[in-house]
Amino acid sequence: MSKIKNIPTWVSIPEQSDFSVQNLPFGIFSVGKSSPRVGIAIGNQIIDLAAVAAYGLFVNLNFNVAVFEKSTLNDFIATGKTNWSSLRNRIQELLNEDNYELKSIAKEVLVPMEKATMHLPVSIGDYTDFYSSREHATNVGKLFRDPENALMPNWEHMPVAYHGRSSSIVVSGTDIRRPSGQTKTSAATAPSFGPTTSLDFELEMAFIIGKSTNLGDQVSTDQAEDHIFGMVLFNDWSARDIQKWEYVPLGPFLGKSFASSMSPWIVTLEALQPFKTDAVKKDTEILPYLKCVQDFNIDINLEAYIQPKNGEEELISTTNYKYLYWNYCQQLAHHTINGCNVNIGDLLASGTISGPDENSFGSLLEITAGGKKSLSLNNNVERKFLEDGDSITLCGFAQKDNVRVGFGEVTAKILPQ
Amino acid sequence: MSKIKNIPTWVSIPEQSDFSVQNLPFGIFSVGKSSPRVGIAIGNQIIDLAAVAAYGLFVNLNFNVAVFEKSTLNDFIATGKTNWSSLRNRIQELLNEDNYELKSIAKEVLVPMEKATMHLPVSIGDYTDFYSSREHATNVGKLFRDPENALMPNWEHMPVAYHGRSSSIVVSGTDIRRPSGQTKTSAATAPSFGPTTSLDFELEMAFIIGKSTNLGDQVSTDQAEDHIFGMVLFNDWSARDIQKWEYVPLGPFLGKSFASSMSPWIVTLEALQPFKTDAVKKDTEILPYLKCVQDFNIDINLEAYIQPKNGEEELISTTNYKYLYWNYCQQLAHHTINGCNVNIGDLLASGTISGPDENSFGSLLEITAGGKKSLSLNNNVERKFLEDGDSITLCGFAQKDNVRVGFGEVTAKILPQ
């Protein structure tokens, strides 16, 4: 693969910033009481696209720049892949160290991130959660079901998934209230009711649909990338005790639907292209509709941090998106093979991403073996599951040839019931 | 209970019409190339509410009548329960035989149903499918799992449910294409791919959320009716072979997400109040949050008809909404007990409604015992599952004191893959 092009810029970008000139992720921001609108992250600042457009710097773009004044990205996404790319090229041109068009009005159109409030970037019609990490599915199967037959027979043949709840997806920074529900220990004869005692995070990534389909259409693995706008970090909060009692036979419901958190910046698929890497080797023959002409994955470093109540933030997991057994092309091809339609803004999450060793587990369920052992933190703090006041932060970034394309973070604190 | 009031009207309403003066269901219709807008069904006609408003007959209503020009009911629903009721009272007044306000302009504001096209009545954010018929859950448990332990231990303690796919919900009359997918017989060592060979219908009803909640809010069984706008007939098409191979452990996915059909007219909860009846007796003690001050169900007669390709329509099931073990208040209380928010337009379906005997089964899976025996139809036609060209029609109506409040129908034909 060729080296990633270095793009010298006049904007000050801190070393190790996730938001390089090669990234340019999209989000929805507001300042004070202004209306939420479309922005692009660069270093520690946000490019106010509607403001830039008002200066006439987007006159050569082939779409109505009024989409930058909307409170979700859906209308901008609907302008299509060619326009996403034209805008990206134009922004890179404007940021180039030799260009003065934007530089001369920088104070008017660049907003410091610390002054901005970030909002949910897209209106999400449907949310699907896959289960595509073999390591995670195996770990959970051992704990919830049969240690000898942890992986279900269908798992190596299809990207298993379920429909999630889209209404309760919130943007990073939104506090999460501990949910109540029914739980039942195996010793009890009847269920009892109360706040969950096994609240967990799930380290995931998700992709956002960029091109809708009609009911009956199928998206092949080859076509899949044309239907994806970009990716985010995703934390699929889980109440393990509620989940365990409710999930047979129809799958997870209230154990998940109380909240999921997503990062505010959507990193485009175009920005992620240079970080493609080899796919996980599959020993089982898969059906033709799931094969990729060139199988691949993406090398994205992922980290989970816990900040216990009144404590200090600590790294508790280091994993990678590339560990997924099924890539996003296979996920989308599977999702639409029955003719199910997808819409712009739909969110398709990966499922918890665990790696091969204990330091790479993407949930407390796996880290503490279902609460059988404790996670030891600094200052003699121990955790089996999350306690009120704890915060979880997920980070992710791709890096190559000194170019970093990162996702920022998705963070949230647990409030008491 | 008091008798239902008779309301003499100047409108011609055919005997046994579902759409009586006591009903007044809401839908979205268009005529020719006109924009879809809000209508109320009366007899064989549709009241064009925007047209009535233009004549000034709604000047005493306390909301902006521009909501009648929208292509979904969501904005009208958002005006609130008091306004739904005021409009209902005003329409009943206008239809009264002594009233000439509407009668004098009837030709301008009443549209014959045969001239109208019906559309999906609401924009549906999230769709949830319950599993609240004990008979259905038992029948399916016997076929899919263990005949000795058909009902899961959680079933009598909670209204079990899963998230469905909202994008593929279509209005009655939309053809359904036979989906393809992975299936595996128990004898095979690997799955194979192709069109489903066990396409089925599911006779369901669904309710539509009428008042949104915030994340973290719980809706008690007592408050539930304030959050529900009305009900529809619902057919949750199912590919049994795809479902069987994919559904463990995360529940149904592609076996359902190719399509669900709903009836175009939403019957309001207010119109259904007179048909409340006793709840199913529960032998198992349930948790307090699922108890109703006065437990009830609704007496709605339900029927399923099949019209085999080139054949004649035949009744294949007669059941009743009142057979549901969990009523809609319990379903909504359970759904929100973890703080999950609901939005106006969300659709919550009952799950297949089967009754106690063989004539009351709400799916072919149950009627043919999973394809083990044939359903015998006229002219020596037999069916185990649906064939291309077959149509399924579901009907439903409540009736008491010579007053009928019906749902019309939800019908669809199967197209080949």
Interface residues (C-beta under 8 A of the other chain):
Chain A: G125 D126 Y131 G141 F144 R145 M152 P153 N154 H157 M158 V160 A161 Y162 H163 G164 R165 S166 S167 S168 V170 R177 P179 S180 G181 Q182 K184 A190 P191 S192 F193 L215 G216 A239 I242 W245 E246 Y247 V248 P249 L250 G251 P252 F253 L254 G255 S257 F258 A259 E285 L287 P288 Y289 H334 H335 I337 N338 G339 C340 N341 V342 N343 D346
Chain B: G125 D126 Y131 G141 F144 R145 M152 P153 N154 H157 M158 V160 A161 Y162 H163 G164 R165 S166 S167 S168 V170 R177 P179 S180 G181 Q182 K184 A190 P191 S192 F193 L215 G216 A239 I242 W245 E246 Y247 V248 P249 L250 G251 P252 F253 L254 G255 S257 F258 A259 E285 L287 P288 Y289 H334 H335 I337 N338 G339 C340 N341 V342 N343 D346
